[in-house]
Amino acid sequence: MDSKKLHIVAVTGVISKEEKFLIVKRSKKEIAYPGMWTVPGGKIEAPDDCFATLKREIKEEVGIKIKKRVVFLKDYEFTRPDDYHVIGITFACRYKSGKVKLSRDFTDFAWVTIKEAQNYNIIPGVYKDLKLATETL
């Protein structure tokens, strides 16, 4: 089977803490949206389900834990520059514990309000996710 024909299925988490959201800056070496700001997440890998992947990816990428209750925000799709088609699911979640420690995939982070987020070069659609999360959480 040609792996280029397969989809990547991913989850992302809009993490809130004290009226602010965690955003992270992607490394310039990333295939999709290098150097742009986004929210943590990653690919679903067997045997994990969406929630297990979300918890794992957030812990691996930013070193923090989220609370068990997460809320579905939306789905999304895009095609990466290497022609992989990504289908994603975004969840709103709340910070539980830990200190932010970035993986090598990211170069910076910020806890921002909705208004402050407008000052960052955020991946298209992510700002809308932040706004949607304010209505959901």
RODO-783673 format. One line per 10 residues: number of its first residue (from 1); for each residue x, y, z of C-alpha. Coordinates in Angstrom, 2 decimals, decimal comma, m for minus. Example, Ala and Ser with C-alpha at 12.3 -4.5 7.8 and 13.67 -1.06 7.14 Angstrom:
RODO-783673
1) 12,30/m4,50/7,80; 13,67/m1,06/7,14
END
This chain:
RODO-783673
1) 0,00/0,00/0,00; 1,38/3,43/m0,96; 1,87/5,36/2,28; 1,41/8,62/0,35; m2,22/7,62/m0,14; m2,86/7,29/3,59; m4,13/10,03/5,86; m2,46/11,25/9,01; m4,98/11,49/11,84; m4,03/14,01/14,52
11) m5,39/15,62/17,66; m4,68/19,08/19,04; m5,45/20,60/22,42; m6,44/24,17/23,18; m5,21/24,31/26,77; m6,61/26,96/29,11; m5,17/28,14/32,40; m6,47/31,16/34,32; m8,16/32,82/31,30; m5,10/32,27/29,07
21) m4,21/29,71/26,40; m0,95/27,92/25,72; 0,49/28,51/22,26; 3,78/27,14/20,95; 6,09/28,20/18,13; 6,95/25,46/15,66; 10,59/24,87/14,76; 11,75/26,20/11,39; 12,59/22,55/10,55; 8,95/21,40/10,70
31) 7,40/20,26/7,40; 4,06/22,00/7,89; 3,86/25,64/9,01; 7,51/26,07/10,08; 8,11/28,95/12,48; 4,41/29,59/13,07; 2,48/29,49/16,34; m0,06/26,77/17,14; m1,37/24,58/19,96; 0,14/21,24/21,04
41) m0,91/17,95/19,50; 0,20/15,11/17,32; m0,52/11,96/15,35; m2,73/9,19/16,67; m0,74/5,96/16,91; m2,19/2,49/17,57; m3,37/1,40/20,06; m4,11/4,89/21,49; m7,49/6,56/21,16; m7,98/10,31/20,77
51) m7,82/11,14/24,48; m4,80/8,92/25,17; m2,99/10,52/22,22; m3,93/14,03/23,35; m2,59/13,43/26,87; 0,58/11,76/25,57; 1,34/14,40/22,95; 0,78/17,30/25,32; 3,04/15,67/27,92; 5,73/14,91/25,29
61) 5,57/18,26/23,51; 5,12/20,71/26,38; 5,67/18,71/29,58; 2,33/19,41/31,26; m0,72/17,39/32,24; m4,31/18,18/31,34; m7,49/17,45/33,26; m9,54/14,40/32,27; m12,53/16,35/30,94; m11,96/17,52/27,37
71) m14,51/19,01/25,00; m14,66/18,43/21,25; m14,23/21,77/19,45; m14,02/20,89/15,76; m12,39/18,82/13,09; m10,02/20,12/10,41; m8,05/18,98/7,39; m5,14/20,15/5,30; m2,48/18,76/2,98; 1,13/19,09/4,08
81) 3,85/20,25/1,66; 4,99/16,60/1,38; 1,49/15,66/0,11; 0,30/13,87/3,24; m3,34/14,67/3,94; m4,00/15,43/7,61; m7,36/14,96/9,28; m7,45/16,42/12,77; m9,65/16,80/15,80; m9,31/19,76/18,15
91) m10,27/19,56/21,81; m10,59/22,22/24,50; m8,90/21,17/27,72; m7,76/22,63/31,01; m4,27/22,71/32,48; m3,83/20,32/35,42; m0,16/20,45/36,45; 3,46/20,75/35,43; 5,87/23,32/34,13; 6,11/23,94/30,39
101) 9,14/22,18/28,94; 9,28/22,23/25,15; 10,24/19,31/22,94; 12,67/19,92/20,06; 9,67/20,47/17,76; 9,12/23,92/19,29; 11,27/26,96/19,95; 9,06/29,10/22,21; 5,78/29,20/24,11; 3,41/31,76/25,58
111) 0,30/31,81/27,74; m1,91/34,36/25,99; m5,34/35,91/26,14; m7,47/35,97/23,02; m6,51/39,60/22,44; m2,78/38,90/22,92; m2,96/35,95/20,49; m3,65/38,40/17,66; m0,04/39,60/17,97; 1,39/36,18/17,02
121) 1,89/34,59/13,60; m0,64/31,83/14,30; m1,44/29,02/11,85; m4,68/29,81/9,99; m7,68/28,53/11,93; m5,96/28,23/15,31; m7,06/31,71/16,42; m10,67/30,66/15,74; m10,04/27,56/17,86; m8,94/29,76/20,76
131) m12,08/31,88/20,43; m14,26/28,78/20,23; m12,63/27,39/23,37; m13,53/30,55/25,33; m17,17/29,82/24,57; m16,83/26,12/25,44; m14,81/25,99/28,65
END
